Amino acid sequence: MVKHHGKLPRSHALGETGNANEHPAEPVLDPTCHKVLFGIPLKGHTPPASYHDRMLMWKYLGDRECADFYEKKVPRYSFALACLGELMVAYARERFAETAIESGSDYLFMVDDDMLCPPDLFYRLVAHDKDICAALAFTRNPDHKPVIYDVIEGFDPITRTSYGKTKFAMNYPRNQLVQCDAVGFGAVLIKTKVIKAIFDRRETCFFGMDRTGEDVAFCTKARKLGFEVWMDTSTKLGHLGAPTVITEEYADQWLGLSPQEREKFYGQYTRYPSMEMQAVSRG
């Protein structure tokens, strides 16, 4: 069962008053305050490093939310936390998507429980204002490939199911905002208008494509509806492995190619244009 915030108590910060015998009033949210559902699929063996990392992020989000309220920042963001046991990752994400719509959230922000992230990850991704935007991560097992994909679609006449074959974009543009076919959902921010558009077609979000993961299936459905998929390769995640943490630097060392050798071997990334980014204050 997905756990999320219910009604909040009356806010004294807004100058409201009440007595102990009254039921809490429904909070009146500033229309410029966007609601964000923060979903974490739990594998049931969350590593301590990841648990600590997520608590630091949750504290950062709360502190930032309070500071933005008093400083009257526009827009502001209000967060609710949802966790679900990962009996099946696609089902966990599907429930998060349903809860995001039911709760009237503007965004679904998902972070896997085996990722190490910068605490301001949400604010880095939301600043790009994209339909779907992920941070850079790598596969846990060698060859430690970046989870930024080109997708080749097809239909299997025997099983009568659609499928998607993925190709890793090995020579992805470094430290840029890159449009792509699909991204891994180690950490991803999705506008709920994308989820609603898929549900409006009476489709599931994360099921229905063979030979690929639920993240690629979602991105493929979204692109067919006219939405764009992007990755911020300047925002880097650590993937908890055994015994090390898989980062861009570690993956480069393992691959053993210089930037020039990598470009010669894989060629330039030309599937979509990428965007140079100016330095953004991390607040």
N, C-alpha and C positions, 0 to 999 in steps of 0.2 A: 504494500500500500504506500502510495506517495504521501509523504508528510510535508505540509507547507503551512505558512502562516495563515491564520484565520483573521477575524476582525481584530483590529488593534484598539488598545484603550484610548480614551479621549486624551488628546494632546494638550498638556498644560503649557507646552512651549508656544502654542498658538494663542494663549491667553484665555482658554476655555476653562470653565469651572463645572463642578458637579459634586454630588455627594455619594457616599459609599453604597447607598441603597438603589442608585440608578444603574441601569444597564449601560455598558460602554456604548458610546455613539459611534456610528460608522465614520471613519476618518474622511475628511474632505481633502483630497489630494490636489495640489497645485496642478493645473492642466499641463504645465511644462515639465512635470515630474513623470518620467517614464518608468513603468514597472518592468522588472527583470526577474525571470525565474532562473535560478542558478541550480542546475541539475548535475548530480554526481552519481554515475553508475558505480555501484560498489561490488567488487569481485569477492568480498568476504574475507580477504586477507590483506587489507590495506597496509602497505609498509609504513613504519613509523615516520620515515622521512617525508613521505607524501602526506600523511595525516597532519604533521606539523606544518608543512608547507601550505596546506589548505586552510588551516586555522589562521595562519599569518595573513593569507589573502582575505579571509572573512573579516578579520579585525580591520584590515586596511579599508575594505569596502564600507564597513560601518563608520569608521572615522571620517572617511571622505564624504559619505552621505550626510553626516552631521555638519561637517565644515561647510559643505556646499549649501546646506539649508540656511545657516546663519549668515553666510556671505552672499546669499540670494543669487547663486549661480544659475544660469539657464543654458541648456537644460540640466535638470537634476535626475537622479536615478534612485529608485527604491527597490531593494532586493528582498527576495524570498528564497529560502533554501529548500530543495527537494532532494531526497536520497532514495535509491531503490536498489535492492539486491539484484545483481546481474545474473539472474537465472538464464537469461538470454539477452544479449546486449541490444539486439534490435527491439525487443519488447520493452526493455527499460527506457530506451530513447523514445519509443512510441508513447509510453505513459507520460513522459516529460512533456512531449509535444501536446498531448491532450490536456494536461494540467495547465500548460502555458495559455492555451485558448480559454479554458474554463475560468482561469483566474484573471483574465483580461490583461495579460502581460504583453508588453510591446516587444520584448526580446526573450529568446531562450539562450542561455549561456551554459554550455556543458563543458566540464573538465573531467577527464578520466582520473581514477584514483591511483594511477601509477605514473603520473606526470608531476614534474617540478616546474613551477611557473613563477614569473615575476608577480608580486602582489598587485600591481596596477594593470594586470593583463586585460581586464575588461575595458578599462579606459583607453588602452592602446588600440584595441580592436574597434570599439564603438566610434572612435574619432574618424575612422575611414568611411563611415556611413555606407556600408555595403550590405547587400541582401544576405550574403553568407560570407563570413570572414574568419579564417583560421590562423593559428600561429604555427610556426615551423616546428615539426617534430620528425623523429627518425624511427625506423623499425627497431625493435629491441634486439632481434637476432641479426647476425651478419647476413648480408653485406651492409647493414645499417643504412638503408635507403631513405631518402626524404619522402614523406607521405604527401606529395603533390603529384597529381596524376593527369595523364591523357587517358581518355576512355574510348575504347572501340566497342560499339554496340552491335548486337545481332539478335537473331531469333532462331532457336533450336526447333526444327520441325518435328523432331522425335518426341521431345519432352513438352513441346508446345509452350515454351517459356522464353522470355527475353533474357538476355545475358549481357554482361559488360566485362570486357577484358581491360585490365588496367596496365598502363605503362608508366613507370616512374620517370618523372622529369629530373633526370640526374644532374643536368647542368642548369638548374633553376637560377634565375637572377638573384644575386646576393643582396641582402639588405634593401629590398624593394617591395612594393606592393604589386603582386603578380596575379593576373587573371588566369584561371585554369579550368579544366573540365571538372575536377573533383579534388577534395582534400580529405585527409584523415581527420577524425574528430577527437584527437587527443585533447584539444581545446578549441572550441568553435563558438562563434556568436551568430545567431540566426534571428532575423526579424520575423516576428510571428505572422506577418502578412504572407510570408512564403508558406508556412505551415497551413494557414487557413486556405490558401489557394489550392493546395494539394488535397486537403480534406473536402473542399467544396466539389471536387471531382469524384468524391466518394472513394478515394484511394487511401491506403495507408501511407505513412511517410517513409518508413524504414524497411518495408518488406517488398518483395515482388520482383527482384532481379537476381538471377542465378549467377554463380561463379564470381561473385564479388561481395564486398562488405556492405553493411547497412549504410555507412557514410557515403560510399560511392552511389548507392541506389538513391539516396535522398538528393544528392547533388544532381544526378541525372534527371530525376523528376522535376526538380526546380528549374534546371536549364531549359527543359522542354516547355516550361510555362513562361519563359522570358526572363527569369532571374539570373543574376550573375554570381559566380563563385570566385573568391579571391583568397590569396594567402599573403600575410605579412611576414616576409622572410627575415625582417629585422627583429622580430619578436620571437625569441627562440625558447623552446621548452627542453627540459631534460626528461628522458624516458628512463625510468628506473629499470635497470637490468641486473643481471647477476654476473660478476660482482660489482659492475661499474654503472655509471649513469651515462646514457647515450645522448651526446650533444652534437652540435654541428662540428665543433673542434675535434671531438673524438672520432666522428664519422670520417672526417677529412684525413685524420691520421691513419685510420684503418684502411681506407681506400688507397692511400699512398700516392695521390695524384696532385700535382700543383695546379693552380687555376688555369695555367696555359695548357697543361697536359689534359685536364678535364675537358676544356673547350675543344681541343683537337680530337679527343676520343668520342665525346658525346655530341659535339656540335653546339651551336647557339640555341638558346630557347627562343623559338619564333612562333609558337602556336598562338599566343596572345601578346599584346603589348604589355609592358610593365611600367611602373611609375616610380620615378625618383621621389624620395620623401625628405622633407625638411625635418630637422630635429624638433621633436615635440616635448614640451615641458612635461615632466612626469608628475607634477604637482606634489 
